[in-house]
Amino acid sequence: NAGVTQTPKFRVLKTGQSMTLLCAQDMNHEYMYWYRQDPGMGLRLIHYSVGEGTTAKGEVPDGYNVSRLKKQNFLLGLESAAPSQTSVYFCASSNVEGGTEAFFGQGTRLTVV
Amino acid sequence: AQSVTQLDSQVPVFEEAPVELRCNYSSSVSVYLFWYVQYPNQGLQLLLKYLSGSTLVKGINGFEAEFNKSQTSFHLRKPSVHISDTAEYFCAVTFLDTGRRALTFGSGTRLQVQP
């Protein structure tokens, strides 16, 4: 009964380092999303996927890449981390029926120094 | 442009008092509407949603919201709040004219319930 699981929960990176955030869902959802949450700005969509093997850009995609090689996993990559990418990252998934209710992971708190 | 606005960044209220958190959106197309709650250091949990039908929707923890199409609003209400309702509340909208069925979020309202 895990739902949406994000790994890791916390990470500190130095400027220029790379990392990958993993999102896994066990609800057989088609749609998966990566958001970032910053104070006073709500959640903003980075990238999303409408099915295995597909990805698309959201509102703030620059500096990030994603992959959806398996239906249950959605990876978010930072190739060269910048302090502006310090944020809390949330993964979400939803079913195929109009992308209605989204289920969220617990978040990854990333600090880039 | 399509957008979601939560005008109140913080709402202080005393325990057992009523509360209304405001949400407006900008769009001329059909929408799905949601309210999510986020407790400290946690993910987002769905409170309630409007997809179609009755414009008054009831959610968990005694919350309800009313969809007003003419005013493009979806305000969240609770008649009597508890200390445990202290959290951040997000209004979110899916705009149905696009193939991207992703949620667009407002900036959030922090509800602070005081004893």
HADDOCK unambig.tbl for C-alpha pairs under 7 A between the chains (distance, minus, plus):
assign (segid A and resid 40 and name CA) (segid B and resid 107 and name CA) 5.50 0.50 0.50
assign (segid A and resid 41 and name CA) (segid B and resid 107 and name CA) 4.56 0.50 0.50
assign (segid A and resid 42 and name CA) (segid B and resid 105 and name CA) 6.00 0.50 0.50
assign (segid A and resid 42 and name CA) (segid B and resid 106 and name CA) 5.63 0.50 0.50
assign (segid A and resid 42 and name CA) (segid B and resid 107 and name CA) 3.82 0.50 0.50
assign (segid A and resid 42 and name CA) (segid B and resid 108 and name CA) 5.59 0.50 0.50
assign (segid A and resid 43 and name CA) (segid B and resid 105 and name CA) 5.79 0.50 0.50
assign (segid A and resid 98 and name CA) (segid B and resid 101 and name CA) 6.38 0.50 0.50
assign (segid A and resid 99 and name CA) (segid B and resid 101 and name CA) 5.06 0.50 0.50
assign (segid A and resid 99 and name CA) (segid B and resid 102 and name CA) 6.68 0.50 0.50
assign (segid A and resid 104 and name CA) (segid B and resid 43 and name CA) 6.00 0.50 0.50
assign (segid A and resid 104 and name CA) (segid B and resid 44 and name CA) 5.86 0.50 0.50
assign (segid A and resid 105 and name CA) (segid B and resid 43 and name CA) 5.75 0.50 0.50
assign (segid A and resid 106 and name CA) (segid B and resid 42 and name CA) 5.40 0.50 0.50
assign (segid A and resid 106 and name CA) (segid B and resid 43 and name CA) 4.25 0.50 0.50
assign (segid A and resid 107 and name CA) (segid B and resid 43 and name CA) 6.04 0.50 0.50
